[in-house]
């Protein structure tokens, strides 16, 4: 049952990531990967909230469905890494570095904030 919950959550998270990334990229219309950055930062914040909630009194399905599945499918470190390297390799190293710094440092802070807001 846990594998099914991870599968279901992961699929839904990936669809949510795709939809949000496309919408933001279409809106922004520039080369910088704003959509993936948004998904990663939002996902980091949400995983902090979810982990804080799970540490208190979450049902058994909560972790596999929402934390591992949905948020695992929603955040995309591999896509982030590929986007950053692509920018660097295409001669836009400054944009690649900005993407790395704007994702990693605020991402860690977003998880911390999510945990703090749940009292964990």
trRosetta pair geometry for C-beta under 8 A, 3 or more apart (Angstrom, degrees):
i j d omega theta_ij theta_ji phi_ij phi_ji
1 4 5.7 -54 -154 34 37 113
1 5 6.5 38 150 -20 68 104
2 5 5.6 -53 -149 35 36 113
2 6 6.4 36 153 -18 67 103
2 64 4.5 -145 -156 -98 80 159
3 6 5.7 -52 -148 36 33 111
3 7 6.2 38 151 -21 65 108
3 64 8.0 -76 -54 -164 18 134
4 7 5.4 -54 -146 38 32 116
4 8 6.1 31 156 -18 67 107
5 8 5.8 -52 -142 38 29 110
5 9 6.1 24 160 -12 64 111
5 61 5.6 -155 -122 -153 150 85
5 64 4.0 74 96 115 124 116
5 65 4.2 -76 -178 -69 104 80
5 69 6.0 -124 138 -35 66 148
6 9 6.0 -59 -142 44 26 107
6 10 5.8 29 159 -23 64 113
6 64 5.0 -80 -56 -173 79 90
6 65 7.4 -112 -70 -84 36 35
6 68 5.2 -41 -117 110 100 116
6 69 4.4 -164 -143 -77 40 97
6 72 7.6 -2 -158 45 90 144
7 10 5.9 -57 -142 36 21 111
7 11 6.5 21 159 -18 59 107
7 69 7.0 -41 28 -124 18 118
8 11 6.1 -58 -152 34 26 109
8 12 6.5 19 155 -12 63 110
8 65 6.6 -21 80 -130 107 88
8 69 6.3 11 73 -171 60 152
9 12 5.8 -60 -147 42 31 108
9 13 6.0 32 156 -21 67 110
9 64 7.0 164 9 135 141 59
9 65 4.3 155 -59 -169 129 49
9 66 6.1 -132 -134 -69 139 25
9 68 6.9 93 84 83 140 66
9 69 2.1 88 76 115 118 128
9 70 3.9 -82 -173 -38 95 70
9 71 7.9 -19 161 8 118 56
9 72 7.4 73 116 38 108 97
9 73 6.7 173 129 9 66 123
10 13 5.6 -55 -143 38 29 112
10 14 6.2 29 158 -20 64 106
10 68 7.7 -41 -62 128 96 71
10 69 4.5 -97 -36 -155 67 70
10 70 7.1 -116 -67 -69 29 27
10 72 5.8 -38 -104 83 89 105
10 73 3.9 139 -158 -55 53 123
11 14 5.9 -55 -147 35 28 109
11 15 6.5 26 155 -16 64 106
11 69 8.0 -25 17 -176 61 103
11 73 6.6 -94 -16 -126 12 167
12 15 5.8 -54 -148 37 32 110
12 16 6.3 33 153 -19 65 107
12 69 7.5 46 42 143 97 107
12 70 5.6 -31 83 -110 105 90
12 73 6.9 116 67 76 50 147
13 16 5.6 -54 -147 37 32 112
13 17 6.3 34 153 -20 66 105
13 69 6.4 167 -10 139 126 62
13 70 4.0 150 -64 -164 108 44
13 71 6.2 -129 -121 -43 142 13
13 72 6.4 109 81 64 165 53
13 73 2.8 126 80 74 111 101
13 74 3.7 -95 -167 -40 98 78
13 75 7.9 -37 173 6 125 56
14 17 5.6 -50 -146 36 32 113
14 18 6.3 34 154 -20 64 105
14 73 4.0 -79 -40 -179 75 111
14 74 7.3 -121 -62 -72 32 42
15 18 5.7 -52 -146 36 30 112
15 19 6.2 29 156 -18 64 109
16 19 5.9 -57 -145 39 28 110
16 20 6.1 20 161 -11 65 111
16 70 7.5 31 21 -165 141 91
16 73 7.7 97 39 108 96 103
16 74 5.4 -21 81 -109 116 101
17 20 6.2 -61 -141 43 25 103
17 21 5.8 23 162 -18 65 114
17 39 4.9 65 -132 -140 87 149
17 73 6.6 -146 -5 139 126 71
17 74 4.8 169 -58 -145 102 48
17 75 7.5 -153 -96 -49 130 16
17 76 6.1 117 -168 -35 149 119
18 21 6.0 -59 -141 39 22 109
18 22 6.2 20 161 -17 61 111
19 22 6.1 -58 -147 37 24 108
19 23 6.3 22 157 -18 62 110
20 23 5.8 -57 -146 37 30 111
20 24 6.2 23 160 -13 66 109
20 35 6.4 153 121 -160 70 92
20 38 6.6 -132 149 102 116 122
20 39 5.8 136 90 -78 128 98
21 24 6.1 -60 -146 41 27 104
21 25 6.0 24 158 -16 65 113
21 35 3.2 99 -148 152 61 128
21 36 5.8 36 -121 -60 119 59
21 38 7.6 176 -95 57 60 106
21 39 5.9 -29 -66 -30 95 132
22 25 5.8 -58 -140 41 27 109
22 26 6.0 28 160 -19 65 109
22 35 6.8 84 -23 -132 21 157
23 26 6.0 -56 -146 37 25 110
23 27 6.3 21 155 -17 61 111
23 35 7.4 134 58 -115 58 115
24 27 5.6 -58 -146 40 31 111
24 28 5.9 20 161 -12 69 111
24 34 5.2 -133 149 108 118 101
24 35 3.9 160 68 -91 115 79
24 38 5.5 175 -80 16 170 149
25 28 6.1 -55 -133 43 27 102
25 29 7.7 106 163 -64 51 32
25 33 7.6 -23 -94 -140 106 54
25 34 6.7 165 -84 58 57 90
25 35 4.5 -45 -40 -27 90 132
26 29 7.0 15 177 -66 28 74
28 32 7.4 -87 148 69 142 89
28 34 4.7 113 -38 33 167 148
28 35 7.6 -144 16 -41 129 81
30 34 7.5 70 61 -15 95 119
31 87 7.7 127 144 -108 112 100
31 92 7.3 -80 123 -159 143 178
31 95 7.0 3 105 -174 111 165
32 37 7.8 -9 153 -12 95 138
32 95 5.8 -132 -96 -158 89 116
32 98 7.6 -43 -130 93 122 125
32 99 6.9 -173 -155 -76 86 104
33 36 4.4 -10 155 34 117 112
33 37 5.9 132 106 -22 79 92
33 80 7.4 179 104 -119 146 58
33 83 4.3 -6 -29 -172 158 153
33 99 6.2 51 44 -126 103 133
34 37 5.5 -60 -145 41 32 115
34 38 6.1 36 157 -23 68 105
35 38 5.8 -55 -151 33 28 111
35 39 6.5 24 154 -15 63 106
36 39 5.6 -52 -146 38 35 111
36 40 6.2 33 157 -18 67 107
36 76 5.8 -83 -145 69 100 121
36 79 5.4 -141 -127 116 136 115
36 80 5.4 177 151 -83 125 73
36 83 5.9 171 50 -11 158 158
37 40 6.0 -58 -147 38 27 108
37 41 6.3 18 160 -11 65 110
37 80 7.6 108 -80 -117 54 105
37 99 6.6 -119 -78 -143 115 81
37 102 6.0 -2 -143 116 130 115
37 103 5.8 -115 -125 -83 79 92
38 41 6.2 -62 -144 42 26 103
38 42 5.9 19 162 -12 65 114
39 42 6.0 -60 -139 45 24 106
39 43 5.7 25 161 -20 64 115
39 74 6.0 -152 -170 163 103 77
39 75 6.1 170 140 -108 90 47
39 76 6.2 30 104 12 133 101
40 43 5.7 -57 -140 40 24 112
40 44 6.3 29 157 -23 62 105
40 75 5.2 86 -116 -146 57 90
40 76 6.6 -93 -71 46 93 66
40 77 7.1 104 -119 -78 119 59
40 80 5.7 46 -65 -70 150 139
40 103 5.3 9 102 -148 150 102
40 107 5.9 -45 146 -98 100 123
41 44 5.7 -49 -146 32 30 113
41 45 6.6 30 154 -16 62 104
41 103 7.1 -124 -57 -132 87 57
41 106 5.6 -9 -119 117 116 115
41 107 5.8 -113 -102 -88 60 70
41 110 5.5 149 -167 -43 70 161
42 45 5.8 -56 -152 37 32 111
42 46 6.2 27 153 -16 67 110
42 74 7.9 -85 95 149 100 124
42 110 7.8 -101 -88 -176 14 152
43 46 5.6 -56 -140 41 32 109
43 47 6.1 31 159 -21 67 105
43 71 5.3 139 -159 -158 95 86
43 74 4.8 172 -99 107 121 106
43 75 3.4 -171 115 -67 160 102
44 47 6.0 -54 -143 35 27 108
44 48 6.6 32 153 -20 60 104
44 75 6.9 99 -49 -107 65 141
44 106 7.8 134 69 121 151 69
44 107 4.1 -179 -68 -158 165 75
44 108 7.4 -71 -170 -54 141 20
44 110 4.1 89 103 84 109 121
44 111 4.9 -80 177 -50 89 84
44 114 7.5 -169 135 -6 59 134
45 48 5.8 -57 -158 32 31 114
45 49 6.7 29 149 -15 65 104
45 110 3.9 -77 -66 177 78 107
45 111 7.1 -121 -87 -69 30 38
45 113 6.4 -25 -126 76 89 110
45 114 4.9 151 -169 -58 51 116
46 49 5.5 -52 -150 38 37 112
46 50 6.0 34 153 -18 69 108
46 71 5.9 -163 100 -106 112 120
46 74 7.7 -9 63 89 143 150
46 114 6.7 -143 -59 -115 5 148
47 50 5.5 -51 -138 42 34 111
47 51 5.9 36 159 -21 67 106
47 67 6.3 95 -136 -139 85 80
47 71 4.8 136 -79 172 97 156
47 75 7.4 -36 -31 -21 131 143
47 111 6.2 -26 82 -113 97 94
47 114 6.8 110 74 88 46 164
48 51 6.0 -53 -140 37 25 108
48 52 6.3 27 157 -18 60 108
48 110 6.4 -166 -4 133 137 63
48 111 4.0 165 -69 -155 111 46
48 112 6.7 -63 -126 13 145 14
48 113 6.3 87 108 69 162 56
48 114 2.1 123 92 68 110 120
48 115 4.6 -90 -168 -31 97 70
48 117 7.7 84 123 33 110 100
48 118 7.6 -176 143 5 74 117
49 52 5.8 -61 -152 37 27 112
49 53 6.3 24 154 -16 65 108
49 114 4.1 -93 -38 -162 63 105
49 115 7.9 -125 -69 -59 31 35
49 117 6.4 -26 -100 75 87 119
49 118 5.9 138 -142 -45 52 120
50 53 5.7 -56 -147 38 32 110
50 54 6.0 32 154 -21 67 108
50 62 7.5 -178 -168 165 97 102
50 66 5.5 -157 -141 127 140 119
50 67 5.1 178 128 -83 134 90
50 71 6.6 -146 24 -31 156 148
50 114 7.6 -9 13 165 58 134
51 54 5.6 -51 -140 37 31 112
51 55 6.4 36 157 -26 63 103
51 67 6.5 95 -72 -119 73 132
51 111 7.8 22 29 -162 137 94
51 114 7.3 83 40 117 94 117
51 115 6.5 -30 83 -91 108 91
51 118 7.9 176 82 44 59 155
51 120 7.1 -138 114 84 83 164
52 55 5.9 -53 -151 28 29 112
52 56 7.2 21 153 -16 59 106
52 114 6.3 -163 -5 140 124 77
52 115 4.8 163 -68 -130 113 50
52 117 7.1 153 59 72 169 68
52 118 2.6 128 136 64 137 148
52 119 6.9 124 -173 48 120 54
52 120 3.8 -155 -126 5 86 130
53 56 6.0 -66 -162 33 35 108
53 58 5.6 85 129 -68 86 113
53 62 7.5 -121 111 177 108 145
53 118 5.7 -113 -52 -133 60 143
54 58 4.1 -43 -116 11 57 146
54 62 5.6 -178 -102 114 96 127
54 63 5.5 88 -137 -75 144 90
54 67 6.5 -21 -41 -43 154 141
55 58 8.0 42 5 -1 26 108
55 118 7.7 117 44 124 107 132
55 120 5.2 96 55 -116 145 134
56 118 7.2 -137 -20 168 127 112
56 119 8.0 60 -72 70 129 107
56 120 7.5 -118 -44 -73 94 107
58 62 3.7 -89 166 49 120 164
58 63 6.8 118 106 -39 138 79
59 62 5.2 124 61 -28 67 101
60 63 7.7 -58 -177 26 38 97
61 64 6.3 -74 -158 52 47 101
61 65 5.1 25 160 -10 85 125
62 65 6.5 -72 -139 46 16 100
62 66 5.6 -31 -174 26 59 119
62 67 7.2 49 138 -10 72 101
63 66 7.1 -67 -113 54 11 81
63 67 4.8 -33 -149 33 55 124
63 68 6.2 46 154 -8 72 101
64 67 7.5 2 -37 50 10 84
64 68 5.4 -32 -135 45 40 123
64 69 6.0 48 154 -22 56 111
65 68 7.9 63 19 53 13 82
65 69 5.1 -45 -157 38 27 137
65 70 6.5 26 149 -16 60 104
66 69 6.7 8 -32 56 11 93
66 70 5.0 -25 -138 32 43 123
66 71 6.4 42 158 -13 60 100
67 70 7.7 32 -17 49 12 84
67 71 5.6 -29 -148 35 33 125
67 72 7.4 56 136 -30 46 94
68 71 7.5 43 -3 55 6 87
68 72 5.2 1 176 -22 41 136
69 72 6.0 -59 -127 36 4 109
69 73 6.4 -9 167 -7 52 111
70 73 6.1 -67 -151 41 24 103
70 74 5.9 19 156 -21 65 115
71 74 5.2 -53 -134 39 35 114
71 75 6.0 17 171 -3 70 105
72 75 6.9 -58 -134 45 21 90
76 79 3.7 0 147 29 125 116
76 80 5.9 142 103 -21 76 85
77 80 5.3 -53 -146 38 34 117
77 81 6.2 37 155 -22 67 104
78 81 5.7 -51 -147 34 31 111
78 82 6.4 30 154 -16 63 106
79 82 5.6 -54 -146 39 33 111
79 83 6.2 35 154 -20 66 106
80 83 5.8 -55 -146 36 28 111
80 84 6.3 27 156 -19 63 108
80 99 7.2 -176 -166 157 83 110
80 103 5.6 134 -161 -153 138 166
81 84 5.8 -55 -148 36 29 111
81 85 6.3 24 157 -13 65 109
82 85 5.9 -58 -144 41 29 107
82 86 6.1 33 156 -23 65 108
83 86 5.7 -55 -146 35 28 113
83 87 6.5 30 155 -19 63 104
83 99 6.3 -126 113 172 107 160
84 87 5.9 -55 -154 33 30 111
84 88 6.5 26 151 -16 64 107
84 96 4.7 99 -170 -158 66 84
84 97 8.0 100 -158 -61 103 25
84 99 4.8 -157 -97 91 88 124
84 100 5.2 80 -136 -61 144 89
84 103 8.0 -101 -64 17 127 142
85 88 5.5 -55 -147 39 35 112
85 89 6.0 29 157 -16 69 110
85 96 7.0 90 -76 -142 16 130
86 89 5.9 -57 -139 42 27 107
86 90 6.1 20 161 -15 64 113
86 96 7.8 176 66 -97 47 111
87 90 6.1 -65 -144 40 25 104
87 92 4.5 -77 -174 85 81 104
87 93 7.2 141 128 -94 86 22
87 95 4.6 -118 -171 93 137 102
87 96 3.6 176 89 -68 111 86
87 99 6.4 127 20 7 156 139
88 92 7.1 -92 -77 74 23 57
88 93 4.8 53 -130 -108 71 68
88 96 3.8 -24 -53 -9 82 176
88 97 7.7 92 -86 -39 102 72
92 95 4.3 -8 151 30 110 117
92 96 6.3 127 104 -22 75 89
93 96 5.3 -55 -148 38 37 116
93 97 6.2 35 156 -18 70 105
94 97 5.8 -53 -146 38 31 109
94 98 6.3 35 152 -21 64 105
95 98 5.5 -50 -144 36 33 114
95 99 6.3 37 154 -22 64 103
96 99 5.7 -54 -151 33 30 112
96 100 6.6 29 151 -18 64 104
97 100 5.6 -51 -147 34 35 112
97 101 6.2 26 158 -11 68 108
98 101 6.0 -60 -144 44 29 105
98 102 5.7 21 161 -14 67 116
99 102 6.0 -59 -134 44 24 106
99 103 6.1 18 163 -17 62 115
100 103 6.2 -68 -149 38 22 105
100 104 6.0 2 170 -6 64 116
101 104 6.6 -59 -127 41 24 98
101 105 5.9 0 -173 5 63 118
102 105 7.5 -45 -111 45 15 94
102 106 6.3 -5 -174 13 49 124
103 106 7.1 -83 -148 51 11 93
103 107 5.6 16 164 -30 57 124
104 107 5.6 -61 -142 33 19 116
104 108 6.6 17 163 -16 60 104
105 108 6.2 -54 -152 33 28 106
105 109 6.6 23 152 -11 62 110
106 109 5.3 -58 -145 45 38 114
106 110 5.9 45 153 -29 71 103
107 110 5.6 -50 -145 31 29 113
107 111 6.8 29 155 -16 62 100
108 111 5.9 -51 -153 33 33 110
108 112 6.5 35 149 -18 64 107
109 112 5.5 -54 -149 38 35 116
109 113 6.2 37 152 -22 67 105
110 113 5.6 -50 -145 36 32 112
110 114 6.4 35 154 -20 63 104
111 114 5.7 -53 -149 36 31 113
111 115 6.4 31 153 -17 64 106
112 115 5.8 -58 -151 38 30 110
112 116 6.3 29 153 -19 66 107
113 116 5.6 -54 -144 37 32 111
113 117 6.3 32 157 -21 66 105
114 117 5.9 -54 -147 33 29 110
114 118 6.9 15 157 -8 61 107
115 118 6.1 -69 -155 42 32 102
115 120 4.6 -90 -168 77 83 101
116 119 7.6 42 -176 -74 34 22
116 120 7.6 -103 -73 56 22 62
